[in-house]
Amino acid sequence: MNIARYAALLTVATLVVATVLGCNEKPTFDTATQYSAESLAKELVLRVEKSASAPKRQGKAAPQVKEEPKVSQETATKEAGHHADAQSVDDIVADIVWKAGTIKTAPKAETVSKIVTLISNENGLKPGDKQEITTKLEQQAAK
């Protein structure tokens, strides 16, 4: 009976020590791997399709929303990091270009160029939408 008791205490002690030693480490994450041209192109297509399929309000009054203080685009971008709630194609493209600029393994212009190529080869978008998106991508990247 004593052997089982010692084995149980040893197991509990081992778990406590392992837990205490393992809790102090913070996981490391390489932010350069967060985005790629391919993932950004897919995100762009999905978000544009989602915004295009979102039901439009027709004939209804807009809900009364409390006006928030105006913040410049540059300040908002720095504070929020990117436009998570972007709904218009312009906002979505600006967000994707911003994310392309966070990739440290390639220049932003090169990443945007790859995104333009991937969007041009995308079958899920209408030709007019492809042209609009690629033009806006190139304009945003030039800024």
N, C-alpha and C positions, 0 to 999 in steps of 0.2 A: 504494500500500500504506500509506503514511503517513496518508492521509486516513481510511481505514477504522480505523486504529489510534487516531487522535485522536477519531473519532466514538464508538468503543467506550469510550474513557476518559471522554469527556464524558458519555456515557449513565450509566456507573457512578457518576461523581461526582454527577450530578444525582439519581440514586436514593439515594445515601448521604445527601445533604443533605436531600432530601425525607423520608426515613425518620427522620432525627435530629430534624428540626423537628416532624414530626407525632406523635412518640411521647410528647411531654410533656403533651399535652392529655388531660384526663380527660373522658369523656362526661358530659353533664349529663342528669339525669332528673327530671322534675317528678313528685313523689310524689302530687300531687293527682290525676293522671290514672291512677293505678294501679288504682283501683276505681271502679265506678259502681253505681247501684242495680240496673241490668239485669244487669251481670256478677255481682254478689253474689247476685241471685235465682237465676241459672242455676247458680252454684256451689253454692248451698244445695240446690237440687233434685238436682243430680248427686250430691252427697255424701250426702244422705239416702237416695237410691235405692241408692247403693253400700253404705251401711251396712245397709240393709234386706235387700239381696241377699247380704250376706256370710254365708258358712256359719257356723252357730252350732255350738259344741261341745256335744255332748250325750253324756252318759255317759262322758266322758273326764276324767281328772284334769287339773287345770290344771298347766302346766309350772312347775317351781320357778324362781322369779325372785328374784334378790337384791333385797332391800328397799332402796330409795333413801331418803335423808333426806327428811322431809316438808318441803314448801315451801308457803307460803301462796299462795292463788290470785292475789292481787295481785302478789306478788313474781314468781311464775312468768309472769304476763302481761307484766310489765315486762321480764323477762329474755328470754323467747322471742318477744315481740312478739305472737304469736297462737298458737292451738292447732293446729299442723300435723297432729297425729295424732288429732285429735278423732274419736271413733267414735259416741258417743251423740248423740241428737238435741239434748239440752241443750247438749252441748259444741260441736256444729256451729253451733247458733243463737248461742251466746255468741261464737264465733269470728267469725261473720258480722256480728254487732252491733259487735264490736270493730273490724272492718275498716270498717264504715259510719262509725264515729267518726273514722277517719283521713282521710276525704274532707273536704277543706278548702273545697270550693265550696258545700256545703250542710250545714245542721245535722244531727246524727245522727238526731234524731227525724223529720225530713223524709225522710231517706234510708230509714230503717226503714219509714216509712209507705208509701213507693213500693215497697219490697220486699214488704210485706204485700199490696199491691194486685196486684203481679205474681204472687205465689204464689197468690193467690185465683183468678186467671185461668189458672193452669197446668193443663193437661189431663193431664199425666203422673202426677199424684199422686192418691191416693184422697181422697175428701172428708174422712174422719176425720183423715188425715195433714195435710191442708191446715189444718184447724181447729186441730190440736195445734201445728203449726209457727207459724201466725199468732199464736196465743195466747202461745206462748213468746217470739216476737219482740217482741210488745208488752210483755211482762213484763220482758224483758232491757233494752229501750230505756228503760224507766221507771227503771231502777237508776241 
